[in-house]
Amino acid sequence: MSAPAPLAGLRVVELGQVLAGPFVGAILADLGAEVVKVEKPGGDDSRGMGPAFRRGDSLTFHEMNRGKASVVLDLRKPGGRARLHELLAPADILVHNLRPGAAEALGIGPAETLARHPRLIYCAISAFGRKGPLALRPGYEPLLQAFAGLCMVSGEEGAPPQRIGASVVDYGTAMWTVIGALSALRRREATGRGGVVDTSLFETALVCTGQRLTSWLNEGRLLPRTATGHPNMVPYQAFQAADAPLMVCCGNDRLFVAFAAVLGRPDWAEDARFATNRRRLENREALLGEIAAVLATRSRAAWLERLERAGVPCGPINTIPEVAREPQTEAVGLLLPVPGEDYRLLGLPVSFDGERPAIRAAAPALPGAAPDRAAGMGGTKT
C-alpha cells in the first residue's frame, strides 16, 4: 500500500492451530501487524492437512499463515514458556485457540498472563465458549455446525442433515476475534490496560442460525429448509433454465411484478395468491411450479439478459472454474500475488482509500526443517 498499513507497529503473538486462530493472525498480518506464530514441536497440524503444495506444507497452511514469522516452542518446558513471555513483553495481542484448559494447565491462562503483561489483549478462541457444561470440550467446524443446528438449515426439507461446505464458523470466529481485539485496543487507549477477548465456534455458529433460532424462540415458528431458497421471501432461489441453473432474487413486490412481466405472466401480480410476498409464502409450491415451467423453456443466457434489462436481481450459478474466469473476479483484485512465489492467494475483502492490503510474505517454513522447506519470514526453535 502507498499509505502506511493500518496496523503497522502492532505486535501479535499467535498460538494458532489449523484455521480459526491462524486466520486471525493472517488478517492482522495483512493489515500490517508484525505476527509471530508460535508452533508446537512438529508444527501446526495444518501443515499436513492436504497434499504438499510448497516446501512440503499444505495449501491450507500457506493460506492461513502468510506474512508471519514462526518460532517453535515446547510450552511444556520452562524454557519454552520463558521464551513465550519474552515474546509477549513487547506484544499488543496474544491469540490462541489451544484445546480448552490447555493454556491454564501450562500456566499461560488469562489471569497469569495478564498479571505479567497488563497491557496485553489476550484473545482466547474456544469450541463451545468459556463457561457452561461443555466449556472444556474440543471441537472442529463440522461438529459445531451440527451442534448449533446449522446442518438442519441447509438442504431441502426432509433431506438428511447437510454441512455448509465452506468453513463459515472458523472464518466467522476469526473475524469476530479481530473485531474484539481491535475494540479492546481502542479501550486500552483510554484505560492503559489490556483485557481478555473470548470468542467461540459455538457462539459464531449460533449467530449464523439467525432468524431460524429467533423465529423459534420468539414465535414458536420453525422455518422450513428451502435448499437455495429463503424461508421468508418468494421467489428467492435457484431455478433450472433449459441448459443451466440461475438464481433469482425478488426481494420485494415491485421486483416480483417486473419478474412476472419478463416471464410473460403479468397475471401473477394480479393473482390474489401471489400479489404480495406473504401470499406467495402461503402458496409457495404452486407459484414455484409455474415459474419452473416457464424458465425451463429458454436458455440461461436468454433469461439473464431479459431479467437484467428489467432490473430483476439474478445471476448464473457458477462453478468454481467459472468464478475464477469471471471478469468481475479479476476486476475486484482479491486474488493477490505472494511475494517471491509463483502462486496467488485470496486477500482481505476490504480496501483503504481504494487500496487493498497486500500479502506481505509467504507462510514461514517450520523452523529447523530440512533446507527444501526453508522459506518465508524465518524463525527460531526453542
Secondary structure, 3 states (H helix, E strand, C coil): CCCCCCCCCCEEEEECCCCHHHHHHHHHHHCCCEEEEEECCCCCHHHHCCCEEECCEEHHHHHHCCCCEEEECCCCCHHHHHHHHHHHCCCCEEEECCCCCHHHHCCCCHHHHHHHCCCCEEEEEECCCCCCCCCCCCCCHHHHHHHCCHHHCCCECCCCCCCCCCCHHHHHHHHHHHHHHHHHHHHHHHHCCCEEEEEEHHHHHHHHHCHHHHHHHHHCCCCCCECCCECCECCEEEEECCCCEEEEECCCHHHHHHHHHHCCCHHHHHCCCCCCHHHHHHCHHHHHHHHHHHHCCCCHHHHHHHHHHCCCCEEECCCHHHHHHCHHHHHHCCEEECCCCCCEEECCCCCECCECCCCCCCCCCCCCCCHHHCCCCCEEEC
